[in-house]
């Protein structure tokens, strides 16, 4: 997943670290539902940036479980995956998207 990756602009996420989310904004409710329906069960997380909308670097989040509430909100259990760099920003139905490249750690010998 590197093209038109859905982006949740919120907080900092880190690889292997759980990131529980309370999703209530309509745009992110749609984004989470689509991530589940398409089977990718993942999206990018970046912090906000006043210049570009969201930061140049972020972390993929893997959805482990979603609890949909009767009023449309959801509680989403995610965990951090790979880190990435944003190559191109976009928009889809109110939420941000991005083309990304994954970052590789320098191997220590």
Secondary structure, 3 states (H helix, E strand, C coil): CCCCEEEEECCCCCCCCECCEEECCHHHHHHHHHHHHHCCCEEEEECEECCCEECCEEEEEEEEEEEECCCCCEEEEEEEEEEEEEEEEEEECCEEEEEEEECCCCCCC
